Amino acid sequence: MAAWSTQTALGKQLGLSAIQVGTQLTALGLKDGPAATPDALTRGLAKESQTRAGDTFFLWRTEDVLGLLQGGEMPAAPPAADYSTFDRVIATDGSAIRNPGPTGWAWVDQRTRETGAGRFDHGTNNIGEITAVIEALDHVGPDGDVLIRADSKYVIDMATKWLPGWKRRGWKKGDGKTPENLALVQRLDALLEGRRGRTEFEWVRGHSGDEFNEIVDALANAQARGTA
């Protein structure tokens, strides 16, 4: 398992201050202001984390970033994903202001760039995320091989791991409780069950420079804020 470090921890190993480390990371194109750049996130050199108070900060992959700070070569960017085996590739996202609050959802077809989006006056991030997948699958229809891309691990795990077990137990979780947003979960199940083509899911890191994730994020946010 890769080790991750703060700028302060990296600096201690190099005899530098956290500010000096930040300056070097910026010069390497890995940091922009207080945030890691999309390139750093895509290459797996940085990841987002949060303090207990909910403030965002970034951790750095220790071994690789130490090497770069000592003059090593930048690792190659990961190869572009091969989506050629899918008939449709759809990016989805949802957003809730204040969570819960006004909620938006959106999808975009990565080949045709056709989009769909909508809102609820009150909802949650999870409701927006699930609805985006439901609306995307409803738009696509039952035929053809489809890849659904989302930055919500909750939605992907729910659709691929948890949902079958909930259904077997009469729509109950392992602790006997009813799953949240059951009506939406059952709508998603019906769409998945009714598909004749292959349906797969792919997690994409949010806010990491992925073109289509950025598009659906902006669309969902605009819907939630009522500015669409």
C-alpha positions in Angstrom: 0.0 0.0 0.0 1.4 3.4 -1.0 2.3 5.8 1.8 1.0 9.4 1.8 2.5 12.5 3.4 1.6 16.1 4.0 3.9 18.9 2.8 5.2 19.3 6.3 6.2 15.6 6.5 7.8 15.7 3.1 9.8 18.8 4.2 11.1 17.1 7.3 12.6 14.4 5.2 14.3 16.9 2.9 15.3 19.6 5.5 12.8 22.0 3.9 9.8 24.0 5.3 6.3 23.2 4.1 6.3 26.5 2.2 9.5 25.5 0.4 8.0 22.1 -0.5 4.9 23.9 -1.8 7.0 26.2 -4.0 8.8 23.2 -5.5 5.5 21.4 -6.1 4.1 24.4 -7.9 7.2 24.7 -10.0 6.8 21.0 -11.0 3.2 21.7 -12.1 1.7 19.6 -9.3 0.2 22.4 -7.2 -1.8 25.5 -8.0 -2.4 27.7 -5.0 -3.5 25.6 -2.1 -4.7 22.7 -4.3 -3.1 19.8 -6.2 -3.4 20.2 -10.0 -5.6 17.9 -12.0 -2.4 16.5 -13.5 -1.1 15.5 -10.0 -4.4 13.9 -9.2 -4.6 12.0 -12.5 -1.0 10.7 -12.1 -1.9 9.5 -8.6 0.7 11.7 -7.0 -1.8 13.6 -4.8 -5.2 12.8 -3.3 -7.7 15.0 -1.5 -8.4 14.6 2.2 -10.3 16.4 4.9 -9.6 17.5 8.5 -12.1 16.6 11.2 -13.5 20.1 10.8 -14.3 19.3 7.2 -11.5 21.5 5.6 -9.9 20.1 2.5 -6.2 19.5 2.1 -4.0 17.3 -0.1 -1.7 14.4 0.6 1.2 13.5 -1.6 2.4 10.0 -2.6 5.5 9.9 -0.4 8.0 7.8 -2.4 7.2 9.3 -5.8 7.0 12.9 -4.8 10.1 12.7 -2.7 11.9 11.4 -5.8 10.6 14.3 -7.9 11.6 16.9 -5.3 15.1 15.4 -5.4 15.3 15.7 -9.2 13.7 12.5 -10.3 11.7 12.1 -13.5 7.9 12.6 -13.7 6.1 9.3 -13.9 4.1 8.8 -17.1 0.5 9.7 -17.2 -1.9 6.7 -17.1 -3.0 5.5 -20.6 -6.4 6.7 -21.8 -9.2 4.4 -21.0 -10.4 2.2 -23.9 -14.1 2.5 -24.2 -14.3 1.0 -27.7 -16.1 -2.1 -26.4 -19.1 -0.1 -25.2 -21.9 1.3 -27.4 -22.5 4.1 -25.0 -20.4 5.8 -22.4 -22.3 8.1 -20.1 -20.9 10.4 -17.4 -23.2 11.2 -14.5 -23.3 13.4 -11.4 -25.5 14.8 -8.7 -25.2 17.8 -6.3 -27.1 19.1 -3.3 -26.7 22.6 -1.9 -26.0 22.3 1.8 -26.8 18.5 1.5 -29.7 18.2 2.2 -31.1 21.1 0.1 -31.8 22.0 -3.5 -30.6 19.1 -5.6 -29.5 18.7 -9.2 -28.6 15.8 -11.4 -27.0 15.5 -14.9 -25.7 13.1 -17.4 -23.7 13.5 -20.7 -23.1 11.1 -23.5 -19.3 11.2 -24.0 -19.6 10.4 -27.7 -22.6 12.5 -28.9 -22.3 15.1 -26.1 -26.0 15.0 -25.6 -27.0 15.9 -22.1 -29.9 15.6 -19.6 -30.3 17.4 -16.3 -33.0 18.3 -13.8 -33.5 19.3 -10.1 -35.5 18.7 -6.9 -36.4 21.5 -4.5 -35.1 19.4 -1.7 -32.8 16.3 -1.7 -29.3 15.0 -1.0 -26.1 14.3 -2.9 -27.0 10.6 -3.0 -30.5 11.3 -4.4 -28.9 13.4 -7.1 -26.3 10.8 -7.9 -28.8 7.9 -8.1 -31.3 10.0 -10.1 -28.5 10.9 -12.7 -27.8 7.2 -13.2 -31.5 6.3 -13.5 -32.2 9.1 -16.0 -29.1 8.1 -18.0 -30.2 4.4 -18.2 -33.8 5.4 -19.0 -32.5 7.6 -21.9 -30.2 4.8 -23.2 -32.9 2.1 -23.1 -32.4 -1.6 -22.6 -30.2 -2.4 -25.6 -26.5 -2.0 -26.2 -23.5 -2.2 -24.0 -23.3 0.8 -21.6 -20.6 2.1 -19.3 -21.8 4.5 -16.6 -19.1 6.7 -15.2 -19.6 8.4 -11.8 -17.5 10.0 -9.0 -19.8 8.6 -6.4 -18.4 5.4 -4.9 -21.6 5.1 -2.9 -23.8 4.9 -6.0 -21.4 2.4 -7.8 -21.1 0.2 -4.7 -24.9 0.3 -4.2 -25.6 -0.7 -7.8 -23.0 -3.4 -8.1 -22.6 -4.8 -4.6 -25.3 -3.9 -2.1 -28.5 -3.8 -4.2 -28.6 -7.6 -5.0 -28.3 -8.4 -1.3 -31.0 -5.9 -0.3 -33.3 -7.4 -2.9 -32.7 -11.0 -1.7 -33.5 -9.9 1.8 -36.8 -8.3 0.8 -35.3 -4.8 0.5 -33.6 -4.9 3.9 -30.0 -4.2 4.7 -27.8 -6.6 6.7 -28.9 -4.9 9.9 -32.6 -5.3 9.0 -33.1 -1.6 8.2 -34.7 -0.4 5.0 -32.2 1.1 2.6 -32.3 4.9 2.2 -34.1 6.3 -0.9 -35.7 2.9 -1.5 -38.0 4.1 -4.2 -35.1 5.3 -6.3 -33.1 2.1 -5.5 -36.0 0.0 -6.8 -36.3 2.1 -10.0 -32.6 1.6 -10.6 -32.9 -2.1 -10.0 -35.8 -2.3 -12.5 -33.8 -0.5 -15.2 -30.8 -2.7 -14.6 -32.9 -5.9 -14.6 -34.6 -4.8 -17.8 -31.4 -4.3 -19.8 -30.5 -6.7 -22.5 -27.1 -5.2 -23.1 -24.1 -5.2 -20.8 -24.1 -2.5 -18.0 -20.8 -1.7 -16.2 -19.8 1.2 -13.9 -16.5 3.1 -13.7 -15.5 5.3 -10.8 -13.8 8.6 -11.8 -12.0 10.9 -9.3 -14.0 14.1 -9.0 -12.5 17.5 -9.7 -9.4 15.8 -11.3 -9.6 17.4 -14.7 -11.8 14.6 -16.4 -13.6 16.5 -19.1 -16.9 14.8 -18.9 -17.0 14.7 -15.1 -16.4 18.4 -15.1 -19.3 18.9 -17.5 -21.9 16.9 -15.5 -20.6 18.5 -12.3 -21.3 22.0 -13.7 -24.7 21.0 -15.1 -25.8 19.4 -11.8 -24.6 22.3 -9.7 -26.4 24.8 -12.0 -29.6 22.8 -11.6 -29.2 22.7 -7.8 -28.6 26.5 -7.7 -31.4 27.2 -10.1 -29.1 28.9 -12.6 -29.4 26.5 -15.4 
